[in-house]
Structure formats: C-alpha cells, structure tokens
Amino acid sequence: MAQHPIKDWEAYKVELNGRLGLDNQLFRVIGTKARRDPRKVVFAEADNIKVLKAAQVVNDEGIAIPILLGNENRIRNLAAEHAIDIEGIELIDPKSDDMQEKRHKFGELFFEKRKRKGFNLYEAKKVMRERNYFGCMMVETGEADALISGLTRKYPDTIRPALQVIGMEDGVKKVAGMYIIQTKRGPLFLADTTVNFNPTAEELAEITLMVAKEVQHFNITPRIAMLSYSNFGSSPTPEAQLVARARDIVKQKNPSLIVDGEIQAAMAFNKEILKDNYPFTELMDGEVNTLIFPNLTAGNVAYNLLQEVAGFDAIGPVLLGMKKPVHILQLGSTVRQIVNMVNIAVVDAQEKCCRDKKAEEKSKGKKKK
C-alpha cells in the first residue's frame, strides 16, 4: 500500500512517533548519547520482572552493559518464566560463596571509609552481602560505571549506601533529587523533590546550580523559576525572602544563568501577567523549563500531582551531587521509566568520566611543570 519507499528507517520512526503524539526529543537526545559509549550499569534488584525486562532492552539496544545482582537461580528461573532474554548478561550473587573474597575486599575498603563513622571491620564485611552496598562498591572501585536501584525499597535505604560508599562530588555539601516531567510544553525539571526538607538560602542556591548543570547535559538551556507563594518581594515573610536571597546567590555565582524568583508557579508560565506587572523579569523571553521548590514538601507534592492527577510521565528521581552515578527509581516505575533512568545513568557516567580525565590530565600537566 505504501506509495513512497522508506530509505531512512530511523527518520521514519521519529516521524511516525510524532504523528502519534509520542515524539520525545529529550530522551532521543539522551538515548543517542548513551549509545555512542555504553557503560556498565549495575541493577541491584535483578530479581524483579520489570528490572529484568529493562536490562534486556538496554542490552539489546546497546544503551548499556547490564550487570544483574541477586540469586542466580531465582533470576534465571524468573527470566525463563517470562521469556526474558538475559543470555550473555553478567549475573552476580553477593551472598554466594564465590563472592566471599570479593565481599571481604570490598568490606576492607568500606571499613577504611567508615571506621570512625560507626562501622567496625566485621560489620563492614557483613554489610557487603547487601546488594546496594555491594553494587555501590562495584561503582566505587570501577568494576561498574553506575548503579540503578530503589524500585522495591524505601528511598533512604537506597541513598544511604550510596552516600556512605561513594559520597558527594568535591565542593558539594548537599545532594538533591530532580524529577523530569514530560509535558506538552516539553520537559519540566523539578527539584528538590526527594532529599532536602528545609534548605537554607545557600543550600537552595547550590541545588539550583546543580540542577542547571544537569539540564545543560541534556543539551537544553535552563530557564529557572525559583518558586514561592509570593512574587518579587510581595510578601515580607522569612520563607519568601529566603527564596529571593537564594536567587541573589545564584546570580552572584553564575550571572549568565537565566533564573528569577521568588515567583508563584502559575505566574512563571503566564507571559501576559508577567508583561503587565513584572516586565523586568528574566523569564519574559522563552518558556520556563526548570522549577526550584522552597522545600521538600512543596516539590514532592507537585511532582506527585503532575504525575497522578495530570497524567504526565515522570522520570526520576535523578540524584544530583554524587561523585559517581547512582540513580534511584521511584516505587512502581514502569519498564520504560527504568530504561530512561539507565539512559540518564549512562550519560551521567560519560560526563563524570570525561570530567575525571580532564582533572587527571590537568594534574599531570602541573606536575611536569
């Protein structure tokens, strides 16, 4: 029936998705970046059907090189039962006798990090039987490039091992959680949605700068609204003034960044009201794509409402500020959401590897001089 021969199947797929309303520019960009240089990604919850399906997808599509953690027999039986192809994918059971030497080695390294922070040597070795700790140590030692976890566990139970084993980037005082919401306007980046309860102005500024840096990794220019219940000084309360002060700190550290606030959420998207009342704002030109919330409650409520009531697809939380890539899934993530998080983890690993290489070359250059 076709009247025109299809010469470029990838272009045709993009065109078809666009006709069906499935066009997703952001994740096509991220997916293309990931496929250029796939990285080893550890799945800490490989005894889950959705995780296994996602591992098959990223392996088949050349997005990542998956490593599955868990009981090998259970994983293979689960894969066979649901016709999931994991042939050729590495499986590791941290509790097995085969991993005893590895557990002890990881435990000793972990003990050196935490020996004055509540862990004795026995505890440090014992905790390596837990997949999140073992997986984080694989990333820390370079045996893997990123970790994906959190589908079936509470957020604190996943982030704690990451902070204890890998830690934060140099110069970062607080990590933060960012969600990506897919809307008809395009992607919206929301932070902090998962970590910091009541950040100070300085911490809010640091979160904003981290989010801006992450958005730029997706080849998107961040246009940031720092949210509150007031607009540009209309309320003298400490909560509103904190956001305004945070914005001032951001502009001092990065004057070229497009960021403004404090501002109400609806106001940030209403160009007519902005033009009539606040024509001076940096948010007048172009669409806002990044929202910074004043506290954890506001951010968490917002992304949940957008996801469940408005029906928008949410990806995240993307963990910002970690020295090496660790990304935590939300409870009940779909296979597609897990695959999208793997895409983000691979690109994150590429960026961090590039950064580390530049730092190493710079250090070598100084030594030669």
N, C-alpha and C positions, 0 to 999 in steps of 0.2 A: 504493500500500500504506500510505502514511503516514496515521495517524489524526488527527494534530494539525498544523494549519498552522504554518509557521515564520515568525514575524514579525521576529525579530532574528537575522539570519544570523551575525553576529559572535559573539553569545552562544551560538548553536547550535554554532559551530565550536569554541569553548572547551569546551563540554560534551562534544562528541564526542571531542576530544583527550584529555579527562580520562578518558573511558571506555576509550580505547585505551592509556592509560598515557603519553600524550605531553604531558601538561599541563606547561607551563614558565612558571611565574609570573614568574620573574626576567626572561626575555627578552621576555615580553609587556609588562612594565612598561617595559623599555628601548626596545622597538620603538615603543610608544605615544609615549614622549618624543621619539624620533628623528623620527617622522612629523609631529610638531607644528611642527618647524622644521628641515627638511632642510638639510644643509650640503654644500659642495663637498669631495669626497674624491678624492685622487689615488691611483690604482693604479699603482705603479711597475713591476709585472710583467704588463702587459696582454697580452703575447704568450704567455699561458698559458690553456688552455681553462677551468680552474676559476675563474680570476680573471675571465675574460670572462663566464662564467655568473653569477657573483656580482654583477658590475656590472649585468647585465641585471635580476637580481632586485631589487637595491636601487633601480634606476631605475624599474622597473615598479611597485614597491610604495611609492614615494615616501619611502623611507628616507633617501636621499642623492642628490646630483647628482654622478655619477661623472665623472672625468677620466682618460683612459687614456693612459699613456706607453709609447712603443715605436714600432717601424717601422709606419707606417700601412698599407702594402700587406700586410704579413705579418698584422697584426691583422685587417684586413677579410677576407682570404682564410681565416684560421682561423675567424672568426665565420661566414662563409658556409658553410664545410665542415661545421660542426657545428650549423647552423641556430640560431645565437645572434643575437638582435636587438640591435644596437648603434646603430640608426638614431637620430640626434639626440644621441648622446653625443659629447662633445668628445674628439678624438684629437690628441696632441702627440708629435712625434718630436724629442727634444732634440738629436739628431745632424744633423737636416736643415738645409739652407742657410737655410730660412725662419726658423729659430730662432737664427741666428748673432748677431743684435743682442741678442736676449734672453739668450743664453749669456754674451755679453760684459758685459751689465749685471749679471747675477747673479754673474759672476766677480769684478767690481769690488767688489760688496757683500761677497762672501765674503772677498776679499782684505783688506778693512778689518777683518774679524773675526779673520783668521788670519795677518796679515802678520808678527807677531812669534812665531808658533807653528808655523813650519816650512813655510809656503807662500809662494812668490813669485807675482808677478802672472800670469805665463804659466801656472803650474801651477793657479792658482785659476780661470782661464778654461777651461783644458783639462778640469778635473775636472767641469765643468758638462755635459759630454757624457754623463756617467753619470747614469742615471735617478734613483737615490736622492738624489744631490746636487741635481739639478735639481728633483725633487719637493719636497725639503725647503726649497729656496729659494722655491718657489711658496707653501708654507705660511708661511714666514717673512715674505714680502712681502705676504701677504694675498690672493694670487691663488687660493688654496685654503685650506680650513679644517683639513684633516687629511690624513695620509699613511698608506697601508697598503702594507706590503712584507714581504719575508722568506720568501715561500713556497718560493723556489728558491735562496736564498742563505744563507750562514752568518750566524748571529746577529750576530757582531762586525762583519761587512761592512755590516749594515743599521743597527746602532745608532751606529756611528762617525760617519757623515754627519749623523745627527740631532743628536748631541751637538755636533759642530763647527759646524753651521749654526744650529740653533735654541737649543740649550743648555737648562740646567735652570731651573726656577722660582726666583724670588728667595727666598733663605733656605734652599734645598735644597742639600745638599752631596753627596748620592748619589742616583742614580736606582735604581729597583728594578723587578723583574719579578713580576707576580702572575698566577696561573692561577685560573680559575674551573672547579671540578669539579662537574658535575651529578650529584647522588646522590638516592637515595630519601628521604633526610632533608631534602633541599633543597640549595641551592648551598653549596659549600665554597670559601672564598677562601684561596689558599695563596701565601705569599711568604717570603723572596725565592727565586725558583726559577730565575733566569737571569742575574743580574748580579754580586752581591757575594760573593766567595769566602769570606772570614772576617771578617765585620763586627765592629767593636768594640761595646761595650755602648751607646755613644752612637749609633752608626750603626744598630744593631738597633732602638733606640728610635725613631729617625727613620723607619725603614722601617715600623714598626708604626703610627705616627701617619699616615703617608701611606696605608697600606692601609685604616685605619679611615675616613679621609676618603672614599676611593674607594667603599667598601662603603655608606656613607651616601648616596652619589649614586644608588645603586640602590634607595633607599627601604627599606633593611634596617638594623636596629640591629646593629652589630658586637659579637659576643661572642667575645673573642680568647683563645686559648690560646697561650702562648709555650713552645715545646717544647724538651725536652732528654731525657737518659736518666735523669734523677733527678726527685724530687718535693719541692718546697718545702724545699730545703736538706738533702736526704738524702745528697747527695754533696758533699764539700768541694772537689772539683776546680775548677780555674780555668774550664773550659768551662761547667760548671753554674752557677757563681757569676756568670759573665758574663751569662747569660740572666736570672737573678734581679735583677741590677743594672740591666739594660735595662728590666725591668718597673717597677722603682722610678722610673726616669727618666720613663717614660711616664706614670705616675700623678702625678708632680710637675707635668708639663706639661698633663695633661688628667685631673684627678681623677674626672670623671664617666664616663670610659670604662670599660666592663666588660672587664677584662683581668687575667689571672693567669698565674703561672708562677714558676720553671720547673716544668714538668709533663710527664710521659710522654704520648705521643699516645693510647694506649689509655685511660689514666686520665682524660683530658679528656672522654671520652664515656661513662664508666661512673659513673652517678649513685650507684649503691649503694655502691661502694667509696669514692667521694668523701664520701658522707654518713657512713660508718663511720669513716673515717680523717682526712679533711680537711674537716670541716663548715664551716670558716671561709671557704672559697674563694668568690670571686665567681662561679664557674662552676656553682654548685649549681642556680641557677634558670635555666631555659631551655636551649636547645641551643647548643653551640659551633658557630660558623659560619665562624670565621677562624683559620687556623693560621700562626704565625710560626716559621720554622725557624732554628736557630742558625747555619747556614752554607749555602753554595750546594749542596754535595754532598747534604746531607740533603733539602733542598727539591726538587732536581731528581730525585733517586731516587724520592721519594714521589709526585710527580705522574705520573711515568712508570709506576710500578707501578699506581697507581689507574686510569690510562688503559688500559694494555695488559693487565694481569692481571685487574683487577676489572671492566674493560669500561665504565668511566664515561666520559662525554663531557667533554673538556677544552677550554676556550676560553682562548686566550691565546697568548703572554704579553701581558698588558696592561702597558704601560710607564708607570710612575708617576714623577712628579717633573719631567716635561718642561714647558717653558714653553708649548709649543703641542702639539696632539695628533699623536703619531707612534705607530703601533701595529704591532708586528712579528708576523707569522704564524709558526706553527711549521711546520717542513718537513712537507709532505704533508697540510696542512689540507684538509678537505672543503669543498665549496661552502657548506654550512650554517655551518661554523665561520667561514669568511671573512665571510659575511653577518652573523653575530653580532658579529664584530670591527668591522665597519663600523657596526653599531648602537652599539657602545660608543664608537667614534671620534666619531660624530655627537653623542652625549650629552656626551662629553668636550669637544668644541668648543663646544657650547652653554654648558656650565658655565664654561669659560675665558673666553668672550666676555662673559658676564654679570659675571664677576669683574673683567675689564679695564674694562668700562663703569663699574662701581661705583667702581673706583680712580680713573678719569678724572674722574668727577663729584665725588669727594671732593677731588681735587687742584684742580679748578676752584673749588670752594667755598672752599678755603683761600686761593687767590689773590685772590678777591673780597674776603675779609675783610682 
